[in-house]
Protein backbone atom coordinates (compact mmCIF):
# COMPACT_ATOMS: atom_id res chain seq x y z
CA UNK A 1 0.00 0.00 0.00
CA UNK A 2 1.42 3.37 -1.03
CA UNK A 3 0.88 6.47 1.09
CA UNK A 4 -1.04 9.35 -0.46
CA UNK A 5 1.29 11.84 -2.14
CA UNK A 6 0.51 15.44 -1.25
CA UNK A 7 3.05 17.24 -3.42
CA UNK A 8 1.98 20.42 -5.16
CA UNK A 9 2.69 20.31 -8.87
CA UNK A 10 3.00 22.78 -11.71
CA UNK A 11 2.44 21.69 -15.27
CA UNK A 12 5.40 22.40 -17.56
CA UNK A 13 3.03 23.92 -20.13
CA UNK A 14 1.71 26.30 -17.48
CA UNK A 15 5.26 27.22 -16.48
CA UNK A 16 6.12 27.93 -20.13
CA UNK A 17 3.04 30.16 -20.48
CA UNK A 18 4.01 32.08 -17.33
CA UNK A 19 7.64 32.58 -18.33
CA UNK A 20 7.16 33.17 -22.05
CA UNK A 21 3.52 34.13 -22.75
CA UNK A 22 4.19 35.15 -26.35
CA UNK A 23 4.41 31.66 -27.88
CA UNK A 24 1.63 30.51 -30.21
CA UNK A 25 1.69 26.90 -28.97
CA UNK A 26 2.72 25.25 -25.74
CA UNK A 27 2.75 21.56 -26.60
CA UNK A 28 5.98 19.62 -26.15
CA UNK A 29 6.85 19.58 -29.87
CA UNK A 30 6.43 23.34 -30.24
CA UNK A 31 8.39 24.11 -27.07
CA UNK A 32 11.24 21.79 -28.06
CA UNK A 33 11.54 23.71 -31.34
CA UNK A 34 11.25 27.21 -29.88
CA UNK A 35 13.09 27.12 -26.54
CA UNK A 36 15.81 24.53 -27.13
CA UNK A 37 18.28 23.80 -29.87
CA UNK A 38 17.96 20.06 -29.27
CA UNK A 39 16.14 17.51 -31.38
CA UNK A 40 13.08 15.88 -29.90
CA UNK A 41 13.53 12.23 -28.97
CA UNK A 42 11.09 9.56 -30.11
CA UNK A 43 7.45 10.65 -30.19
CA UNK A 44 4.97 9.47 -27.53
CA UNK A 45 7.30 7.36 -25.45
CA UNK A 46 6.92 7.88 -21.73
CA UNK A 47 10.59 8.17 -20.79
CA UNK A 48 11.48 10.19 -23.89
CA UNK A 49 8.62 12.62 -23.26
CA UNK A 50 9.80 13.03 -19.66
CA UNK A 51 13.37 13.72 -20.78
CA UNK A 52 12.18 16.19 -23.42
CA UNK A 53 10.00 17.95 -20.83
CA UNK A 54 13.04 18.25 -18.57
CA UNK A 55 15.00 19.79 -21.46
CA UNK A 56 12.23 22.32 -22.10
CA UNK A 57 11.89 23.31 -18.43
CA UNK A 58 15.66 23.59 -18.06
CA UNK A 59 15.86 25.76 -21.19
CA UNK A 60 13.03 27.99 -19.97
CA UNK A 61 14.71 28.52 -16.61
CA UNK A 62 18.11 29.19 -18.24
CA UNK A 63 16.51 31.71 -20.60
CA UNK A 64 14.79 33.39 -17.64
CA UNK A 65 18.04 33.56 -15.69
CA UNK A 66 19.86 35.04 -18.69
CA UNK A 67 17.10 37.59 -19.22
CA UNK A 68 17.03 38.59 -15.56
CA UNK A 69 20.80 38.99 -15.49
CA UNK A 70 20.70 41.37 -18.47
CA UNK A 71 17.81 43.40 -17.04
CA UNK A 72 19.19 43.68 -13.53
CA UNK A 73 16.51 41.42 -11.99
CA UNK A 74 13.67 43.93 -11.69
CA UNK A 75 11.36 41.15 -10.55
CA UNK A 76 12.23 37.50 -10.03
CA UNK A 77 10.25 34.49 -11.16
CA UNK A 78 9.13 33.89 -7.59
CA UNK A 79 7.88 37.46 -7.20
CA UNK A 80 5.93 37.20 -10.46
CA UNK A 81 4.34 33.93 -9.42
CA UNK A 82 3.40 35.31 -6.01
CA UNK A 83 1.88 38.40 -7.61
CA UNK A 84 0.06 36.94 -10.63
CA UNK A 85 -0.50 33.30 -9.62
CA UNK A 86 -1.15 33.29 -5.86
CA UNK A 87 -2.61 29.78 -5.96
CA UNK A 88 0.90 28.51 -6.80
CA UNK A 89 2.54 29.94 -3.66
CA UNK A 90 2.59 26.52 -2.00
CA UNK A 91 4.62 25.18 -4.92
CA UNK A 92 7.59 27.35 -3.93
CA UNK A 93 7.38 27.16 -0.17
N, CA, C and O atoms as a DFTB+ gen file, in Angstrom:
372 C
 N C O
     1  1       0.839      -1.172       0.000
     2  2       0.000       0.000       0.000
     3  2       0.890       1.243       0.000
     4  3       1.786       1.376       0.834
     5  1       0.638       2.136      -0.929
     6  2       1.416       3.367      -1.032
     7  2       0.721       4.502      -0.288
     8  3      -0.501       4.634      -0.354
     9  1       1.495       5.319       0.416
    10  2       0.877       6.467       1.088
    11  2       0.429       7.505       0.058
    12  3       0.964       7.572      -1.049
    13  1      -0.549       8.302       0.437
    14  2      -1.036       9.346      -0.458
    15  2       0.041      10.412      -0.624
    16  3       0.627      10.868       0.358
    17  1       0.298      10.805      -1.859
    18  2       1.289      11.839      -2.145
    19  2       0.583      13.192      -2.132
    20  3      -0.446      13.375      -2.782
    21  1       1.144      14.126      -1.390
    22  2       0.511      15.438      -1.245
    23  2       1.367      16.554      -1.841
    24  3       1.256      17.706      -1.424
    25  1       2.210      16.227      -2.802
    26  2       3.052      17.245      -3.415
    27  2       2.233      18.181      -4.287
    28  3       1.303      17.754      -4.971
    29  1       2.584      19.452      -4.258
    30  2       1.984      20.421      -5.159
    31  2       2.741      20.345      -6.475
    32  3       3.966      20.228      -6.482
    33  1       2.028      20.411      -7.574
    34  2       2.692      20.313      -8.873
    35  2       2.386      21.543      -9.720
    36  3       1.411      22.259      -9.489
    37  1       3.243      21.761     -10.700
    38  2       2.997      22.781     -11.705
    39  2       3.251      22.123     -13.052
    40  3       4.295      21.506     -13.262
    41  1       2.317      22.254     -13.940
    42  2       2.441      21.691     -15.269
    43  2       3.504      22.460     -16.046
    44  3       3.565      23.687     -15.969
    45  1       4.336      21.748     -16.789
    46  2       5.395      22.402     -17.556
    47  2       4.827      23.348     -18.610
    48  3       5.449      24.363     -18.925
    49  1       3.666      23.032     -19.153
    50  2       3.033      23.918     -20.130
    51  2       2.607      25.223     -19.450
    52  3       2.740      26.302     -20.027
    53  1       2.098      25.114     -18.229
    54  2       1.707      26.304     -17.476
    55  2       2.933      27.155     -17.149
    56  3       2.887      28.381     -17.250
    57  1       4.027      26.503     -16.758
    58  2       5.264      27.224     -16.476
    59  2       5.745      27.959     -17.722
    60  3       6.154      29.117     -17.640
    61  1       5.700      27.295     -18.872
    62  2       6.119      27.932     -20.128
    63  2       5.250      29.147     -20.435
    64  3       5.760      30.178     -20.874
    65  1       3.953      29.035     -20.210
    66  2       3.043      30.156     -20.476
    67  2       3.293      31.318     -19.517
    68  3       3.116      32.477     -19.894
    69  1       3.701      31.025     -18.292
    70  2       4.015      32.077     -17.326
    71  2       5.311      32.781     -17.717
    72  3       5.381      34.010     -17.713
    73  1       6.333      32.001     -18.052
    74  2       7.643      32.578     -18.334
    75  2       7.727      33.244     -19.696
    76  3       8.380      34.276     -19.848
    77  1       7.070      32.658     -20.685
    78  2       7.155      33.175     -22.054
    79  2       5.765      33.168     -22.686
    80  3       5.459      32.300     -23.503
    81  1       4.925      34.130     -22.312
    82  2       3.522      34.125     -22.746
    83  2       3.295      34.469     -24.212
    84  3       2.147      34.498     -24.657
    85  1       4.329      34.724     -24.960
    86  2       4.189      35.152     -26.352
    87  2       4.213      34.012     -27.363
    88  3       4.064      34.264     -28.559
    89  1       4.393      32.785     -26.932
    90  2       4.406      31.657     -27.877
    91  2       3.004      31.377     -28.401
    92  3       2.014      31.619     -27.712
    93  1       2.929      30.867     -29.620
    94  2       1.633      30.515     -30.211
    95  2       1.134      29.177     -29.686
    96  3      -0.068      28.988     -29.500
    97  1       2.058      28.247     -29.446
    98  2       1.694      26.904     -28.974
    99  2       2.559      26.528     -27.779
   100  3       3.688      26.997     -27.634
   101  1       2.008      25.678     -26.933
   102  2       2.725      25.248     -25.736
   103  2       2.792      23.732     -25.602
   104  3       3.029      23.221     -24.507
   105  1       2.589      23.010     -26.692
   106  2       2.750      21.559     -26.604
   107  2       4.239      21.231     -26.628
   108  3       5.061      22.085     -26.960
   109  1       4.581      20.010     -26.281
   110  2       5.978      19.619     -26.150
   111  2       6.747      19.800     -27.455
   112  3       7.878      20.288     -27.435
   113  1       6.163      19.420     -28.582
   114  2       6.849      19.577     -29.871
   115  2       7.185      21.037     -30.147
   116  3       8.312      21.358     -30.523
   117  1       6.217      21.915     -29.963
   118  2       6.427      23.338     -30.235
   119  2       7.477      23.928     -29.301
   120  3       8.332      24.698     -29.739
   121  1       7.421      23.576     -28.026
   122  2       8.388      24.111     -27.072
   123  2       9.794      23.583     -27.333
   124  3      10.767      24.321     -27.178
   125  1       9.913      22.329     -27.723
   126  2      11.236      21.791     -28.062
   127  2      11.854      22.589     -29.209
   128  3      13.056      22.855     -29.206
   129  1      11.040      22.966     -30.179
   130  2      11.543      23.711     -31.343
   131  2      11.873      25.160     -31.007
   132  3      12.826      25.719     -31.551
   133  1      11.093      25.776     -30.115
   134  2      11.255      27.215     -29.883
   135  2      12.153      27.579     -28.710
   136  3      12.744      28.659     -28.721
   137  1      12.282      26.735     -27.709
   138  2      13.086      27.123     -26.544
   139  2      14.363      26.308     -26.376
   140  3      15.172      26.609     -25.498
   141  1      14.558      25.287     -27.197
   142  2      15.808      24.528     -27.131
   143  2      16.409      24.444     -28.528
   144  3      15.742      24.714     -29.526
   145  1      17.666      24.069     -28.576
   146  2      18.283      23.797     -29.870
   147  2      18.559      22.300     -30.008
   148  3      19.431      21.881     -30.769
   149  1      17.805      21.513     -29.262
   150  2      17.960      20.058     -29.272
   151  2      16.861      19.418     -30.110
   152  3      15.774      19.975     -30.258
   153  1      17.152      18.268     -30.643
   154  2      16.143      17.507     -31.377
   155  2      15.272      16.750     -30.391
   156  3      15.739      16.294     -29.348
   157  1      14.012      16.625     -30.735
   158  2      13.084      15.876     -29.897
   159  2      13.356      14.389     -30.056
   160  3      13.542      13.895     -31.167
   161  1      13.376      13.685     -28.934
   162  2      13.527      12.231     -28.971
   163  2      12.273      11.598     -29.541
   164  3      11.357      12.305     -29.962
   165  1      12.221      10.303     -29.560
   166  2      11.093       9.557     -30.112
   167  2       9.747      10.088     -29.619
   168  3       9.612      10.483     -28.460
   169  1       8.765      10.093     -30.501
   170  2       7.452      10.655     -30.189
   171  2       6.617       9.677     -29.357
   172  3       6.590       8.478     -29.635
   173  1       5.952      10.194     -28.356
   174  2       4.974       9.466     -27.534
   175  2       5.552       8.240     -26.828
   176  3       4.911       7.191     -26.763
   177  1       6.726       8.377     -26.318
   178  2       7.302       7.356     -25.455
   179  2       7.424       7.987     -24.083
   180  3       7.931       9.102     -23.958
   181  1       6.972       7.299     -23.063
   182  2       6.921       7.880     -21.727
   183  2       8.232       8.467     -21.244
   184  3       8.277       9.628     -20.836
   185  1       9.301       7.682     -21.286
   186  2      10.586       8.167     -20.794
   187  2      11.110       9.297     -21.668
   188  3      11.607      10.298     -21.152
   189  1      11.004       9.149     -22.982
   190  2      11.485      10.195     -23.886
   191  2      10.719      11.497     -23.692
   192  3      11.317      12.573     -23.705
   193  1       9.408      11.415     -23.512
   194  2       8.621      12.624     -23.258
   195  2       9.047      13.281     -21.945
   196  3       9.101      14.507     -21.855
   197  1       9.344      12.481     -20.943
   198  2       9.800      13.030     -19.659
   199  2      11.145      13.735     -19.814
   200  3      11.347      14.822     -19.274
   201  1      12.052      13.118     -20.545
   202  2      13.371      13.724     -20.782
   203  2      13.227      15.013     -21.591
   204  3      13.871      16.015     -21.282
   205  1      12.391      14.987     -22.614
   206  2      12.179      16.191     -23.420
   207  2      11.537      17.305     -22.601
   208  3      11.875      18.476     -22.777
   209  1      10.614      16.951     -21.709
   210  2       9.998      17.949     -20.832
   211  2      11.055      18.562     -19.922
   212  3      11.054      19.773     -19.699
   213  1      11.950      17.740     -19.398
   214  2      13.044      18.245     -18.566
   215  2      13.912      19.219     -19.357
   216  3      14.317      20.254     -18.828
   217  1      14.200      18.900     -20.609
   218  2      14.998      19.792     -21.460
   219  2      14.294      21.132     -21.659
   220  3      14.926      22.187     -21.595
   221  1      12.997      21.088     -21.897
   222  2      12.227      22.323     -22.103
   223  2      12.231      23.167     -20.833
   224  3      12.507      24.365     -20.891
   225  1      11.929      22.561     -19.690
   226  2      11.886      23.306     -18.429
   227  2      13.264      23.887     -18.116
   228  3      13.370      25.042     -17.704
   229  1      14.308      23.100     -18.306
   230  2      15.663      23.588     -18.064
   231  2      15.978      24.770     -18.979
   232  3      16.543      25.767     -18.529
   233  1      15.622      24.666     -20.244
   234  2      15.862      25.763     -21.190
   235  2      15.091      27.014     -20.799
   236  3      15.625      28.122     -20.857
   237  1      13.830      26.837     -20.397
   238  2      13.029      27.985     -19.970
   239  2      13.664      28.691     -18.776
   240  3      13.745      29.919     -18.748
   241  1      14.110      27.921     -17.798
   242  2      14.715      28.520     -16.608
   243  2      16.053      29.177     -16.929
   244  3      16.371      30.225     -16.368
   245  1      16.842      28.581     -17.820
   246  2      18.109      29.191     -18.238
   247  2      17.863      30.492     -18.994
   248  3      18.575      31.477     -18.796
   249  1      16.852      30.491     -19.860
   250  2      16.509      31.708     -20.601
   251  2      16.030      32.800     -19.648
   252  3      16.365      33.971     -19.827
   253  1      15.254      32.426     -18.643
   254  2      14.790      33.388     -17.644
   255  2      15.977      33.964     -16.884
   256  3      16.073      35.179     -16.708
   257  1      16.871      33.107     -16.438
   258  2      18.040      33.557     -15.690
   259  2      18.865      34.524     -16.536
   260  3      19.286      35.573     -16.048
   261  1      19.095      34.178     -17.788
   262  2      19.860      35.039     -18.686
   263  2      19.170      36.391     -18.865
   264  3      19.819      37.437     -18.832
   265  1      17.875      36.360     -19.050
   266  2      17.098      37.590     -19.222
   267  2      17.142      38.457     -17.968
   268  3      17.299      39.675     -18.055
   269  1      17.002      37.834     -16.810
   270  2      17.027      38.589     -15.556
   271  2      18.401      39.188     -15.296
   272  3      18.504      40.291     -14.760
   273  1      19.457      38.473     -15.672
   274  2      20.805      38.993     -15.489
   275  2      21.019      40.239     -16.342
   276  3      21.627      41.207     -15.884
   277  1      20.529      40.221     -17.564
   278  2      20.696      41.366     -18.470
   279  2      19.876      42.565     -18.022
   280  3      20.294      43.708     -18.206
   281  1      18.717      42.315     -17.437
   282  2      17.815      43.396     -17.038
   283  2      18.083      43.903     -15.623
   284  3      17.490      44.897     -15.205
   285  1      18.937      43.258     -14.905
   286  2      19.186      43.678     -13.526
   287  2      18.160      43.161     -12.542
   288  3      17.997      43.730     -11.462
   289  1      17.465      42.093     -12.894
   290  2      16.514      41.420     -11.995
   291  2      15.495      42.378     -11.385
   292  3      15.434      42.514     -10.163
   293  1      14.711      43.030     -12.202
   294  2      13.675      43.930     -11.695
   295  2      12.658      43.168     -10.855
   296  3      12.221      43.651      -9.811
   297  1      12.287      41.996     -11.305
   298  2      11.362      41.153     -10.549
   299  2      11.712      39.702     -10.858
   300  3      11.849      39.327     -12.022
   301  1      11.854      38.893      -9.826
   302  2      12.231      37.503     -10.026
   303  2      11.029      36.649     -10.395
   304  3       9.883      37.079     -10.267
   305  1      11.301      35.456     -10.845
   306  2      10.250      34.490     -11.157
   307  2       9.335      34.293      -9.955
   308  3       8.112      34.282     -10.098
   309  1       9.916      34.140      -8.785
   310  2       9.125      33.886      -7.586
   311  2       8.217      35.068      -7.256
   312  3       7.075      34.875      -6.838
   313  1       8.711      36.275      -7.438
   314  2       7.883      37.458      -7.196
   315  2       6.729      37.533      -8.190
   316  3       5.609      37.881      -7.817
   317  1       6.997      37.208      -9.453
   318  2       5.934      37.197     -10.464
   319  2       4.875      36.157     -10.145
   320  3       3.680      36.425     -10.270
   321  1       5.302      34.989      -9.741
   322  2       4.343      33.929      -9.417
   323  2       3.510      34.327      -8.206
   324  3       2.294      34.134      -8.200
   325  1       4.146      34.875      -7.192
   326  2       3.397      35.309      -6.008
   327  2       2.404      36.408      -6.340
   328  3       1.320      36.457      -5.759
   329  1       2.757      37.291      -7.267
   330  2       1.875      38.401      -7.612
   331  2       0.731      37.967      -8.527
   332  3      -0.428      38.292      -8.269
   333  1       1.053      37.232      -9.599
   334  2       0.062      36.936     -10.631
   335  2      -0.599      35.563     -10.501
   336  3      -1.667      35.333     -11.067
   337  1       0.028      34.659      -9.763
   338  2      -0.499      33.298      -9.625
   339  2      -0.464      32.882      -8.158
   340  3       0.261      31.952      -7.804
   341  1      -1.234      33.552      -7.294
   342  2      -1.152      33.293      -5.856
   343  2      -1.482      31.857      -5.470
   344  3      -1.026      31.379      -4.431
   345  1      -2.272      31.159      -6.292
   346  2      -2.609      29.776      -5.961
   347  2      -1.400      28.850      -6.082
   348  3      -1.463      27.702      -5.642
   349  1      -0.303      29.327      -6.669
   350  2       0.898      28.507      -6.803
   351  2       1.911      28.753      -5.687
   352  3       2.989      28.159      -5.702
   353  1       1.592      29.608      -4.727
   354  2       2.540      29.939      -3.665
   355  2       3.047      28.696      -2.942
   356  3       4.226      28.620      -2.595
   357  1       2.184      27.737      -2.717
   358  2       2.594      26.525      -2.002
   359  2       3.624      25.729      -2.778
   360  3       4.385      24.960      -2.190
   361  1       3.659      25.902      -4.092
   362  2       4.625      25.179      -4.918
   363  2       6.050      25.585      -4.574
   364  3       6.965      24.767      -4.667
   365  1       6.249      26.834      -4.179
   366  2       7.586      27.351      -3.932
   367  2       7.922      27.498      -2.458
   368  3       8.965      28.057      -2.119
   369  1       7.075      27.018      -1.592
   370  2       7.384      27.158      -0.168
   371  2       7.965      25.889       0.395
   372  3       8.285      25.830       1.582
